[in-house]
Amino acid sequence: MIKLILNLLFPPRCAICRRVGENALCRTCASKIVMIDRREGYVYCAGAYSGVLEKAIKLLKFRGKKSLAEPLGRLLADHNPYISADALIPVPLHEKRLKERGFNQSSLICRTVAEKMGIPVIDDVLVRKKDTKHMFGLGRRDRRQNLEGAFEIARPHVIRGASLILADDIYTTGFTVAACRKALLDAGAASVKALVLSRAGLL
């Protein structure tokens, strides 16, 4: 009853086009997302970081529109090429940034994927111990230096011998994913692939 009253007073809107009566991401806006299904080595990217998808990710990350996490996660789950794994590991935020934002967008997005695959999300093993600068606007050399020693494994026994999937929202140069993957493999993971919602720099 309370939910019905709230929906009448504050009807759901699409976060992108603001159309009343739609969910966080309406069908019309979702249909405009450019899917690329692109594989780059151990990394798979579902969509292009442009247009509706870019706007949705920015609204989630920087405007706190957490209602977008579920439809974005569903989009990633529908395009996920990986059949099985032992766990999903979201690329972590530094503790300071996590407190500022209140959530890790990669963790929220990948929960729908994990549910569909029937595997857990483990978000307390891979730790970002270095408060790195925002990567956008940095050159390749600065990006690499920015991530040196940035990640560590808190509980290596949890992932030792495991087949893992790293999850992230944006793939640009690949330095972040590569640094995370190295930390996991060095700690004893059997294999680490990456599943990313969007690929920057294509359109």
C-alpha positions as CSV (number, residue, x, y, z in Angstrom):
1,M,0.0,0.0,0.0
2,I,2.8,2.4,0.9
3,K,4.7,1.6,-2.3
4,L,1.5,2.2,-4.3
5,I,1.0,5.6,-2.7
6,L,4.7,6.6,-3.2
7,N,4.4,5.5,-6.9
8,L,1.3,7.8,-7.3
9,L,3.1,10.7,-5.6
10,F,6.5,10.1,-7.2
11,P,5.9,8.0,-10.3
12,P,8.9,6.1,-11.6
13,R,10.9,7.8,-14.4
14,C,13.6,6.7,-16.8
15,A,16.8,8.2,-15.5
16,I,17.9,9.0,-19.0
17,C,14.9,10.6,-20.8
18,R,12.8,11.2,-17.6
19,R,9.8,9.6,-19.2
20,V,7.1,9.0,-16.5
21,G,6.0,5.4,-15.8
22,E,9.2,3.8,-17.0
23,N,11.8,2.0,-14.9
24,A,15.3,3.4,-14.3
25,L,16.2,2.6,-17.9
26,C,13.3,2.6,-20.4
27,R,13.2,0.3,-23.4
28,T,13.6,3.2,-25.8
29,C,16.8,4.4,-24.2
30,A,18.1,0.9,-23.7
31,S,17.6,0.2,-27.4
32,K,20.0,3.1,-28.2
33,I,22.9,1.5,-26.4
34,V,25.6,0.4,-28.8
35,M,26.6,-3.1,-28.0
36,I,30.0,-4.2,-29.3
37,D,30.6,-7.6,-27.7
38,R,34.3,-7.1,-28.0
39,R,37.0,-9.4,-26.7
40,E,40.5,-8.2,-26.1
41,G,42.7,-11.0,-24.8
42,Y,41.3,-12.0,-21.4
43,V,38.9,-9.0,-21.4
44,Y,35.4,-8.9,-22.7
45,C,33.6,-5.6,-23.2
46,A,29.8,-5.5,-23.7
47,G,29.0,-2.0,-24.9
48,A,30.6,1.2,-26.2
49,Y,31.1,4.0,-23.6
50,S,29.1,6.6,-25.5
51,G,25.6,7.9,-25.7
52,V,23.0,6.4,-23.3
53,L,25.4,3.9,-21.8
54,E,27.9,6.7,-20.9
55,K,25.2,8.9,-19.4
56,A,23.8,6.0,-17.4
57,I,27.2,5.1,-16.0
58,K,27.9,8.7,-15.1
59,L,24.5,9.1,-13.4
60,L,25.1,5.9,-11.4
61,K,28.7,6.8,-10.3
62,F,28.5,10.6,-9.8
63,R,24.9,11.3,-9.2
64,G,24.1,8.3,-7.0
65,K,21.4,6.9,-9.3
66,K,21.7,3.4,-7.9
67,S,18.4,2.3,-9.5
68,L,20.5,2.1,-12.7
69,A,22.7,-0.7,-11.3
70,E,20.1,-3.4,-11.9
71,P,19.3,-2.7,-15.5
72,L,23.0,-2.1,-16.3
73,G,23.8,-5.4,-14.6
74,R,21.0,-7.2,-16.5
75,L,22.5,-5.8,-19.8
76,L,25.9,-7.1,-18.8
77,A,24.5,-10.5,-17.7
78,D,22.7,-10.8,-21.1
79,H,25.9,-10.3,-23.0
80,N,28.2,-12.3,-20.6
81,P,30.1,-14.9,-22.7
82,Y,31.5,-16.7,-19.6
83,I,29.7,-19.9,-18.7
84,S,31.2,-20.6,-15.3
85,A,33.6,-19.3,-12.7
86,D,34.1,-19.7,-8.9
87,A,33.4,-16.0,-8.1
88,L,33.1,-12.5,-9.4
89,I,35.5,-9.9,-8.1
90,P,34.6,-6.2,-8.7
91,V,37.4,-3.8,-9.2
92,P,37.6,-2.1,-5.8
93,L,37.5,1.6,-4.9
94,H,39.9,3.1,-2.3
95,E,38.3,3.3,1.2
96,K,38.3,7.1,0.9
97,R,36.4,7.2,-2.4
98,L,34.1,4.5,-1.3
99,K,33.1,6.6,1.8
100,E,32.6,9.6,-0.5
101,R,30.4,7.8,-3.0
102,G,28.8,5.4,-0.6
103,F,28.9,2.4,-2.9
104,N,31.1,0.7,-5.5
105,Q,29.3,0.8,-8.8
106,S,31.2,-2.2,-10.2
107,S,30.0,-4.3,-7.2
108,L,26.4,-3.2,-7.7
109,I,26.5,-3.9,-11.5
110,C,28.0,-7.3,-11.2
111,R,25.5,-8.7,-8.7
112,T,22.9,-9.3,-11.4
113,V,25.6,-11.2,-13.4
114,A,26.6,-13.3,-10.4
115,E,23.0,-14.1,-9.6
116,K,22.4,-15.3,-13.1
117,M,25.6,-17.4,-13.1
118,G,24.9,-18.8,-9.6
119,I,28.2,-17.7,-8.2
120,P,29.2,-15.3,-5.3
121,V,30.4,-11.7,-5.5
122,I,33.5,-11.4,-3.4
123,D,34.3,-7.7,-2.7
124,D,36.6,-7.9,0.3
125,V,39.5,-9.8,-1.1
126,L,40.9,-7.4,-3.7
127,V,41.8,-4.2,-1.9
128,R,42.7,-0.8,-3.4
129,K,45.3,0.4,-0.9
130,K,46.5,3.4,-2.9
131,D,44.2,6.4,-3.4
132,T,44.9,6.8,-7.1
133,K,44.0,9.8,-9.2
134,H,41.1,9.7,-11.6
135,M,42.3,7.9,-14.7
136,F,40.5,10.1,-17.3
137,G,42.8,12.7,-18.7
138,L,46.0,10.8,-17.8
139,G,48.4,9.6,-20.4
140,R,49.5,5.9,-20.7
141,R,52.7,6.5,-18.7
142,D,50.9,8.4,-15.9
143,R,48.2,5.8,-15.8
144,R,50.8,3.0,-15.3
145,Q,52.6,5.0,-12.6
146,N,49.3,5.9,-10.9
147,L,48.5,2.2,-10.4
148,E,51.9,0.9,-9.2
149,G,51.4,-0.9,-6.0
150,A,47.7,0.1,-5.9
151,F,46.2,-3.3,-5.2
152,E,46.7,-6.0,-2.7
153,I,45.0,-9.2,-1.6
154,A,43.5,-9.2,1.9
155,R,42.6,-13.0,2.2
156,P,44.6,-15.0,-0.4
157,H,43.3,-18.3,0.8
158,V,39.8,-17.4,-0.4
159,I,40.9,-17.1,-4.1
160,R,43.8,-19.6,-4.1
161,G,43.2,-22.1,-7.0
162,A,40.0,-20.3,-8.0
163,S,38.7,-19.4,-11.5
164,L,37.8,-15.7,-11.2
165,I,36.0,-13.0,-13.3
166,L,37.0,-9.4,-12.7
167,A,34.1,-7.0,-13.1
168,D,34.3,-3.3,-14.0
169,D,32.2,-0.5,-15.5
170,I,34.7,1.0,-18.0
171,Y,37.7,-0.3,-19.9
172,T,40.0,2.3,-21.3
173,T,43.7,1.4,-21.5
174,G,43.4,-1.7,-19.5
175,F,46.0,-0.8,-16.8
176,T,43.5,-1.0,-13.9
177,V,42.2,-4.4,-14.9
178,A,45.8,-5.6,-15.6
179,A,47.0,-4.5,-12.2
180,C,44.0,-6.2,-10.5
181,R,44.5,-9.4,-12.5
182,K,48.2,-9.5,-11.6
183,A,47.5,-9.1,-7.9
184,L,45.0,-12.0,-8.0
185,L,47.2,-14.3,-10.0
186,D,50.2,-13.5,-7.8
187,A,48.1,-14.5,-4.8
188,G,47.3,-17.9,-6.3
189,A,44.2,-17.6,-8.4
190,A,44.1,-20.3,-11.1
191,S,42.7,-18.0,-13.8
192,V,41.4,-14.4,-14.1
193,K,39.2,-13.1,-16.9
194,A,37.6,-9.7,-17.1
195,L,34.0,-8.7,-17.8
196,V,33.4,-5.0,-18.4
197,L,30.2,-3.1,-19.1
198,S,31.7,-0.6,-21.5
199,R,34.7,0.1,-23.7
200,A,35.9,3.7,-24.0
201,G,37.5,5.3,-27.0
202,L,35.6,3.5,-29.8
203,L,33.0,6.0,-30.9
